[in-house]
Amino acid sequence: MTKHIGILGGTFDPVHLGHVSCARFVQQHCQLDEVRLMPCHLPAHRATPGATSEQRAAMVTLAIQSYPRLSLERLELDKQSASYTADSLALLTHREPNSRFYFIIGMDSLCYFQQWKDWQGILKQAHILVCQRPGYSAAEGDAPFLLQHYGINNVTSLKQVSAGKILLLDNPLHAISASHIRQQLVSANPGTDTLDPVVLNYIATQQLYQA
């Protein structure tokens, strides 16, 4: 039986309520069997995370512990080199040939998706689910070209093909930034509306993101 699995990648430095809300919305709206949060070990295009791989994995585990359809994917954490989505999806599809994968990105990423390493290879291995983000539009950057050639209009049509389609989602908007959260934590003024209390407690216990 085919499993339908969403993959939400990121540094999760730290994982916040916006990440979890996005994962839950996608799982429910697209009727996926599960959504996996996949922290990268070494991001290819960002600065090295402030928390270690294991600390970020622990925070993700804490943040999703109440949601049985969400899980931690350790694939990239267990690598010792930079993470590229195309490579990770190749490993996942090889490891789980009876699963279909749905890679979740934000509208900001869709706008420069053609700059990703082997972006066409990504589409050969998975569908792309695009969550709306404040300040970004489907009329910007790479988005118009990609939607013209790969766009699809609904979940039912999406599931009739194995990979290669892009679906825009009408998700609730969350103006939450991990970099802004880190700044708040440095100033000892974290927003309780951005982090799960168990994650906030872990950050305090581990003394993360201190000046």
Backbone bond lengths (Angstrom), bond angles and torsions (degrees), N, CA, C in turn:
res aa  C-N    CA-C-N  psi(-1)  N-CA   C-N-CA  omega(-1)  CA-C   N-CA-C  phi
1 M - - - 1.455 - - 1.523 109.85 -
2 T 1.320 117.23 131.90 1.460 121.56 -178.14 1.526 111.11 -72.04
3 K 1.338 115.82 131.89 1.461 120.92 173.53 1.521 108.55 -99.93
4 H 1.310 115.73 142.94 1.459 122.25 178.55 1.528 107.90 -110.16
5 I 1.343 114.82 114.05 1.466 120.75 -169.12 1.523 110.41 -123.87
6 G 1.313 115.41 123.36 1.463 120.69 173.43 1.514 110.79 -87.45
7 I 1.328 116.30 144.60 1.467 122.14 177.72 1.531 108.05 -124.71
8 L 1.314 116.03 119.27 1.467 121.76 176.23 1.511 108.04 -112.30
9 G 1.330 116.13 106.55 1.453 120.67 -178.64 1.515 111.77 -92.97
10 G 1.323 115.64 163.32 1.460 120.61 177.43 1.504 111.10 163.10
11 T 1.314 115.37 175.06 1.467 118.65 174.90 1.529 110.82 -80.40
12 F 1.338 117.16 -31.34 1.466 122.35 -177.74 1.525 109.97 51.13
13 D 1.319 114.24 57.65 1.471 122.33 -171.59 1.538 110.82 -124.14
14 P 1.344 118.46 66.97 1.463 128.92 5.14 1.531 111.19 -98.82
15 V 1.333 115.61 167.63 1.462 120.89 172.06 1.529 108.06 -67.53
16 H 1.335 117.12 135.43 1.468 119.64 -177.19 1.530 110.73 -128.10
17 L 1.307 115.83 177.55 1.460 121.23 -174.95 1.525 112.01 -63.88
18 G 1.326 117.84 -28.32 1.457 120.71 176.46 1.518 111.94 -63.68
19 H 1.341 116.68 -41.17 1.464 120.69 177.37 1.537 110.67 -60.61
20 V 1.319 115.64 -48.44 1.459 120.53 -175.99 1.525 110.58 -67.12
21 S 1.323 116.71 -41.58 1.463 120.63 178.09 1.521 111.30 -60.93
22 C 1.325 116.60 -42.69 1.462 121.43 178.21 1.524 110.66 -61.80
23 A 1.325 116.98 -47.15 1.464 121.16 -178.81 1.524 111.15 -61.90
24 R 1.315 116.71 -43.13 1.472 120.46 179.98 1.523 111.15 -66.08
25 F 1.340 116.68 -42.02 1.460 119.70 179.81 1.530 110.51 -61.52
26 V 1.323 116.72 -47.32 1.469 120.60 -178.03 1.519 110.30 -62.46
27 Q 1.327 117.14 -44.50 1.468 120.12 -179.03 1.528 111.37 -59.03
28 Q 1.331 115.49 -44.59 1.459 119.41 -176.98 1.525 111.82 -75.39
29 H 1.331 117.01 -46.18 1.459 120.78 -175.56 1.530 111.45 -65.96
30 C 1.329 116.19 -40.29 1.472 120.28 -177.62 1.521 112.46 -93.98
31 Q 1.328 116.91 1.61 1.470 122.36 177.93 1.531 111.23 52.28
32 L 1.315 114.58 52.38 1.460 120.95 177.75 1.525 110.13 -87.70
33 D 1.310 116.08 151.30 1.461 119.74 177.82 1.521 111.10 -65.72
34 E 1.306 116.45 -36.45 1.459 120.50 176.44 1.529 109.45 -161.76
35 V 1.317 114.73 161.01 1.466 121.56 169.75 1.521 107.07 -123.08
36 R 1.315 115.38 128.49 1.462 121.28 179.63 1.531 109.66 -105.48
37 L 1.312 115.53 131.62 1.456 120.72 172.75 1.518 107.53 -90.16
38 M 1.325 116.96 123.60 1.458 122.50 -171.30 1.534 110.16 -118.41
39 P 1.333 117.05 90.98 1.466 119.08 176.60 1.526 110.73 -68.76
40 C 1.319 115.91 140.56 1.468 119.15 177.27 1.527 109.37 -86.44
41 H 1.313 115.72 151.52 1.469 120.84 176.43 1.519 109.78 -78.46
42 L 1.326 115.95 -56.13 1.468 121.98 176.61 1.521 107.78 -127.86
43 P 1.328 118.60 106.91 1.463 119.51 -179.73 1.514 111.23 -66.40
44 A 1.335 116.18 140.27 1.464 120.64 -175.59 1.524 112.57 -74.74
45 H 1.340 117.17 -29.03 1.462 119.29 -171.82 1.525 112.93 -124.80
46 R 1.320 117.95 17.22 1.459 120.68 -179.65 1.516 109.58 -134.54
47 A 1.334 114.92 166.95 1.452 120.09 176.67 1.530 109.93 -66.65
48 T 1.328 116.11 156.38 1.456 120.92 177.63 1.526 110.05 -59.28
49 P 1.319 118.21 132.61 1.466 120.59 -178.03 1.522 112.93 -58.13
50 G 1.340 115.59 152.70 1.460 120.53 179.32 1.514 112.53 -74.87
51 A 1.317 117.68 -31.44 1.464 122.64 176.73 1.520 109.17 -97.61
52 T 1.320 116.37 152.73 1.460 120.47 179.57 1.527 110.41 -70.53
53 S 1.324 115.82 167.77 1.458 120.70 177.64 1.521 111.12 -57.04
54 E 1.318 117.03 -45.41 1.458 120.20 -176.93 1.520 111.57 -69.82
55 Q 1.313 117.17 -34.32 1.466 119.42 176.68 1.522 111.24 -67.58
56 R 1.324 117.26 -39.44 1.466 119.80 178.34 1.527 110.92 -69.30
57 A 1.341 116.57 -36.94 1.466 120.29 175.37 1.523 110.64 -62.94
58 A 1.323 116.53 -41.59 1.468 120.72 179.44 1.525 110.83 -63.78
59 M 1.331 117.01 -40.94 1.464 120.08 179.70 1.523 111.27 -65.44
60 V 1.344 116.99 -40.80 1.469 120.02 177.23 1.523 110.22 -62.20
61 T 1.336 116.75 -45.32 1.467 120.75 179.68 1.519 111.35 -58.23
62 L 1.319 116.45 -42.58 1.469 120.42 178.52 1.526 111.22 -65.62
63 A 1.329 116.53 -41.95 1.463 120.96 -174.36 1.525 112.88 -67.31
64 I 1.331 116.95 -27.70 1.474 120.07 -174.45 1.520 112.90 -108.32
65 Q 1.315 117.65 7.45 1.464 120.12 -172.05 1.530 113.19 -63.30
66 S 1.325 117.79 -20.76 1.469 120.17 -179.15 1.523 113.08 -91.93
67 Y 1.337 116.77 0.37 1.464 120.54 -173.70 1.530 109.94 -122.64
68 P 1.330 117.59 99.45 1.467 120.95 -173.55 1.526 114.29 -64.74
69 R 1.341 118.27 -19.62 1.465 120.80 179.10 1.528 112.37 -86.43
70 L 1.321 117.14 -2.97 1.463 121.64 176.64 1.524 108.93 -108.34
71 S 1.335 116.34 144.42 1.453 120.07 -179.13 1.523 110.13 -148.81
72 L 1.320 115.20 166.64 1.462 122.90 177.08 1.522 108.92 -93.75
73 E 1.333 117.18 129.43 1.464 122.94 173.81 1.523 107.87 -106.12
74 R 1.334 117.08 116.28 1.465 122.16 -173.79 1.522 113.42 -90.84
75 L 1.305 119.17 2.41 1.464 122.04 -170.84 1.527 112.37 -49.36
76 E 1.327 117.77 -51.99 1.462 120.19 -175.54 1.527 111.76 -78.47
77 L 1.320 117.51 -28.22 1.464 120.19 178.35 1.520 111.52 -62.62
78 D 1.323 116.53 -31.49 1.458 120.64 -175.80 1.529 113.05 -87.02
79 K 1.348 116.25 4.07 1.462 120.30 175.57 1.530 109.91 -91.74
80 Q 1.318 116.08 156.29 1.467 120.93 178.18 1.527 111.05 -110.75
81 S 1.318 116.26 15.82 1.464 120.43 -179.83 1.520 108.91 -132.69
82 A 1.322 115.99 173.19 1.457 120.90 -179.79 1.527 110.88 -60.43
83 S 1.329 115.57 148.30 1.456 121.12 -175.86 1.520 110.95 -99.49
84 Y 1.325 116.27 130.63 1.455 122.37 174.00 1.528 108.13 -123.48
85 T 1.318 116.20 134.15 1.459 121.00 -175.10 1.522 112.54 -57.46
86 A 1.330 116.94 -42.98 1.466 120.18 -178.53 1.526 111.00 -58.50
87 D 1.326 117.06 -42.09 1.467 120.87 179.79 1.521 111.12 -67.85
88 S 1.323 116.27 -41.25 1.464 119.80 -178.55 1.520 111.07 -66.26
89 L 1.328 117.07 -41.78 1.461 119.67 178.06 1.527 111.57 -65.05
90 A 1.330 117.13 -35.80 1.466 120.19 176.93 1.525 110.56 -61.52
91 L 1.331 116.26 -41.72 1.461 120.00 178.36 1.530 111.48 -67.01
92 L 1.326 115.93 -40.95 1.466 119.37 -179.63 1.526 111.70 -65.59
93 T 1.333 116.70 -44.29 1.468 119.18 -178.64 1.524 111.35 -67.93
94 H 1.331 116.27 -31.35 1.475 119.24 175.86 1.524 110.43 -70.75
95 R 1.310 115.86 -40.54 1.461 121.18 -177.82 1.529 112.19 -70.95
96 E 1.342 115.60 -33.34 1.470 120.64 -175.07 1.527 109.73 -130.73
97 P 1.312 117.98 73.85 1.467 121.22 -174.01 1.529 114.06 -66.22
98 N 1.318 117.72 -17.06 1.463 120.40 -179.50 1.526 112.74 -95.36
99 S 1.326 116.71 11.78 1.457 121.02 179.75 1.524 110.81 -111.57
100 R 1.319 115.63 150.05 1.461 121.73 169.76 1.522 107.83 -108.22
101 F 1.321 115.35 138.59 1.455 119.73 -174.55 1.528 111.08 -112.56
102 Y 1.320 113.87 143.10 1.455 122.88 -178.89 1.529 106.73 -127.07
103 F 1.332 115.91 107.23 1.455 119.45 -175.41 1.524 109.16 -88.38
104 I 1.317 116.72 126.56 1.462 123.41 -172.66 1.527 109.43 -100.01
105 I 1.337 115.81 124.76 1.461 120.71 177.14 1.522 108.81 -132.90
106 G 1.323 116.18 169.25 1.454 121.80 174.15 1.520 110.48 -93.47
107 M 1.323 115.68 162.62 1.463 120.34 178.27 1.527 111.34 -58.20
108 D 1.323 117.26 -32.28 1.464 120.31 178.29 1.531 110.78 -60.84
109 S 1.336 117.03 -37.93 1.470 120.63 179.10 1.520 111.76 -73.14
110 L 1.325 117.34 -36.23 1.466 119.48 178.47 1.526 110.69 -60.96
111 C 1.316 117.01 -33.92 1.465 121.26 -176.96 1.527 113.03 -65.39
112 Y 1.340 117.24 -19.96 1.475 119.19 175.69 1.532 111.60 -129.74
113 F 1.320 116.16 27.30 1.463 121.37 -173.59 1.533 112.41 -61.88
114 Q 1.325 117.67 -31.63 1.467 119.82 -179.06 1.528 112.80 -71.03
115 Q 1.321 117.09 -6.79 1.462 120.66 174.10 1.525 111.80 -90.29
116 W 1.329 117.74 -7.89 1.460 120.25 178.42 1.525 109.61 -70.52
117 K 1.314 115.76 150.34 1.457 120.87 176.46 1.527 109.82 -60.59
118 D 1.354 116.98 125.33 1.466 123.96 176.04 1.533 111.80 49.98
119 W 1.341 115.78 51.72 1.465 119.25 -178.15 1.530 111.64 -61.14
120 Q 1.328 116.12 -31.95 1.466 118.25 177.93 1.531 111.30 -69.45
121 G 1.324 116.17 -33.21 1.458 120.38 175.43 1.516 112.30 -65.60
122 I 1.324 116.22 -34.68 1.468 120.22 175.95 1.521 109.97 -59.89
123 L 1.341 115.95 -45.48 1.461 120.17 -178.29 1.528 112.55 -70.08
124 K 1.312 117.54 -22.94 1.465 119.52 176.23 1.528 111.58 -73.31
125 Q 1.325 116.40 -20.20 1.466 120.29 -174.13 1.524 113.85 -108.88
126 A 1.337 116.60 -13.61 1.461 118.57 -174.72 1.523 110.43 -157.21
127 H 1.313 115.16 164.27 1.455 121.20 165.20 1.532 108.11 -87.44
128 I 1.317 116.02 159.08 1.460 121.34 175.94 1.526 108.07 -112.96
129 L 1.316 115.86 125.62 1.456 122.51 174.30 1.519 107.93 -107.56
130 V 1.321 116.56 125.42 1.464 121.38 -172.26 1.524 110.21 -110.95
131 C 1.316 116.22 117.82 1.460 121.39 175.95 1.527 109.92 -90.50
132 Q 1.323 116.01 136.99 1.462 121.10 176.86 1.525 109.77 -63.95
133 R 1.339 115.55 145.70 1.455 120.96 174.71 1.514 109.20 -134.53
134 P 1.329 117.81 141.35 1.465 120.21 -179.88 1.525 111.23 -56.91
135 G 1.326 116.09 132.84 1.459 120.33 175.42 1.509 115.25 90.82
136 Y 1.339 118.51 0.47 1.464 121.35 -179.31 1.518 110.20 -126.76
137 S 1.327 115.77 146.33 1.453 121.56 -173.15 1.523 110.98 -132.12
138 A 1.328 115.74 151.08 1.465 121.56 176.86 1.521 112.07 -71.41
139 A 1.325 117.32 -2.36 1.460 121.33 177.45 1.527 111.93 -93.84
140 E 1.322 117.86 2.05 1.461 121.70 -173.49 1.528 112.21 -104.97
141 G 1.327 115.14 153.48 1.458 122.28 169.59 1.513 114.44 54.23
142 D 1.334 115.37 -131.37 1.471 121.91 -177.87 1.528 113.19 -77.67
143 A 1.321 116.95 -13.61 1.464 120.18 -170.32 1.531 114.04 -57.53
144 P 1.351 120.83 -47.19 1.469 118.80 -178.16 1.528 113.41 -58.41
145 F 1.338 117.07 -44.36 1.475 120.43 178.82 1.521 111.04 -61.63
146 L 1.323 116.15 -47.15 1.462 120.45 -176.56 1.527 111.79 -64.23
147 L 1.314 116.56 -41.64 1.459 119.50 -179.03 1.526 111.58 -70.80
148 Q 1.329 116.74 -32.71 1.467 119.91 177.61 1.526 110.91 -64.50
149 H 1.332 116.32 -40.07 1.458 120.58 -173.71 1.538 114.00 -93.67
150 Y 1.331 117.05 -26.55 1.465 119.67 -173.99 1.525 113.39 -126.66
151 G 1.321 117.87 -3.58 1.454 120.55 -174.71 1.519 113.32 -68.24
152 I 1.317 115.04 148.20 1.465 122.40 176.02 1.526 106.95 -138.75
153 N 1.341 116.59 156.04 1.463 118.70 -166.36 1.520 116.28 -98.14
154 N 1.321 118.37 -19.26 1.462 117.90 -175.07 1.524 111.21 -154.33
155 V 1.315 114.86 164.04 1.461 121.52 -175.77 1.528 111.27 -66.00
156 T 1.322 117.36 -38.69 1.470 120.45 -178.47 1.524 110.86 -59.84
157 S 1.317 116.88 -47.09 1.468 120.63 178.22 1.521 111.17 -65.33
158 L 1.325 116.47 -37.21 1.459 121.62 -179.67 1.528 110.90 -58.54
159 K 1.307 116.42 -43.15 1.460 120.04 -174.17 1.527 113.31 -77.37
160 Q 1.309 116.74 -5.14 1.465 120.19 178.17 1.529 112.28 -83.39
161 V 1.318 117.16 -10.75 1.466 121.77 176.73 1.528 108.56 -124.21
162 S 1.319 116.51 155.34 1.469 120.05 -170.35 1.520 113.69 -82.43
163 A 1.327 118.33 -26.63 1.465 120.86 -176.97 1.526 108.59 -169.70
164 G 1.333 115.27 172.90 1.454 119.83 168.79 1.510 117.55 94.71
165 K 1.341 117.85 7.28 1.454 120.26 -178.58 1.529 111.10 -116.11
166 I 1.331 115.17 156.40 1.459 122.12 178.74 1.525 108.69 -121.31
167 L 1.327 116.06 125.86 1.460 121.36 -179.60 1.521 109.63 -121.33
168 L 1.342 116.02 125.41 1.464 121.22 174.40 1.525 108.88 -82.78
169 L 1.318 116.10 135.26 1.457 121.33 -179.89 1.530 110.40 -107.62
170 D 1.313 115.12 150.07 1.463 121.18 178.89 1.522 108.55 -103.16
171 N 1.304 115.25 63.36 1.461 121.25 -175.28 1.530 111.75 -82.92
172 P 1.329 117.22 158.30 1.469 120.00 172.33 1.528 110.00 -61.66
173 L 1.317 116.55 141.78 1.460 120.55 -178.35 1.527 110.74 -88.46
174 H 1.337 114.81 138.80 1.462 121.26 177.05 1.521 108.10 -131.54
175 A 1.305 115.87 113.51 1.470 120.08 179.53 1.529 108.75 -87.49
176 I 1.339 115.67 67.38 1.458 121.70 -178.88 1.517 108.92 -118.30
177 S 1.319 116.54 130.24 1.463 121.89 -178.78 1.522 109.66 -122.61
178 A 1.336 116.58 128.58 1.466 119.81 178.35 1.523 111.35 -62.20
179 S 1.332 116.90 -36.60 1.472 119.38 179.26 1.527 110.49 -64.55
180 H 1.335 116.86 -39.41 1.465 120.42 177.39 1.528 110.51 -66.27
181 I 1.319 117.01 -39.45 1.461 120.73 177.61 1.522 110.14 -61.55
182 R 1.330 116.77 -43.19 1.473 119.82 178.97 1.528 111.27 -61.08
183 Q 1.325 116.49 -39.90 1.464 119.79 176.55 1.525 111.32 -62.32
184 Q 1.332 116.04 -40.98 1.464 119.76 177.66 1.525 111.19 -63.72
185 L 1.340 115.78 -39.65 1.458 119.15 -179.35 1.526 111.70 -67.23
186 V 1.316 116.72 -36.57 1.468 120.37 177.21 1.517 110.21 -62.09
187 S 1.338 115.87 -38.66 1.468 120.30 -179.61 1.525 112.16 -86.48
188 A 1.345 115.97 7.72 1.464 122.29 178.91 1.518 111.84 59.15
189 N 1.341 115.16 36.00 1.460 120.03 179.90 1.525 110.46 -134.48
190 P 1.345 116.98 58.49 1.462 119.32 -176.98 1.522 111.90 -70.80
191 G 1.309 115.51 145.07 1.452 119.90 178.20 1.523 110.56 -83.49
192 T 1.326 117.14 121.15 1.459 120.63 -178.80 1.520 111.68 -70.80
193 D 1.339 117.20 -10.78 1.457 120.04 178.53 1.527 112.01 -93.01
194 T 1.324 117.42 5.59 1.459 120.53 -179.10 1.524 113.56 -116.78
195 L 1.325 117.67 -22.36 1.461 121.76 -177.58 1.520 110.73 -125.01
196 D 1.332 116.01 140.40 1.447 120.84 173.08 1.537 108.38 -62.81
197 P 1.326 118.15 138.07 1.472 119.70 -179.10 1.530 114.13 -54.55
198 V 1.338 117.49 -34.88 1.466 118.75 179.80 1.530 111.11 -69.63
199 V 1.340 116.38 -32.77 1.466 120.02 176.18 1.528 109.53 -71.04
200 L 1.326 116.83 -42.66 1.459 121.02 178.51 1.525 110.81 -60.53
201 N 1.332 116.68 -40.80 1.460 120.50 178.14 1.524 110.98 -65.48
202 Y 1.346 117.22 -39.51 1.472 121.01 177.49 1.524 110.11 -62.50
203 I 1.321 116.94 -43.71 1.467 121.41 179.33 1.524 110.53 -59.44
204 A 1.345 116.32 -43.18 1.464 120.32 179.40 1.530 111.35 -66.29
205 T 1.336 116.25 -42.28 1.465 120.90 -178.91 1.524 111.63 -64.57
206 Q 1.344 115.34 -40.17 1.462 120.76 -179.25 1.531 112.67 -84.65
207 Q 1.310 116.48 -5.12 1.477 123.39 -179.76 1.540 110.99 55.59
208 L 1.357 114.42 49.02 1.461 120.24 -179.81 1.526 111.14 -86.98
209 Y 1.324 114.67 155.30 1.460 123.95 172.61 1.540 112.67 59.00
210 Q 1.309 115.59 35.46 1.456 119.51 177.28 1.526 110.14 -92.02
211 A 1.302 116.35 152.70 1.475 120.93 -178.42 1.531 109.96 -67.50
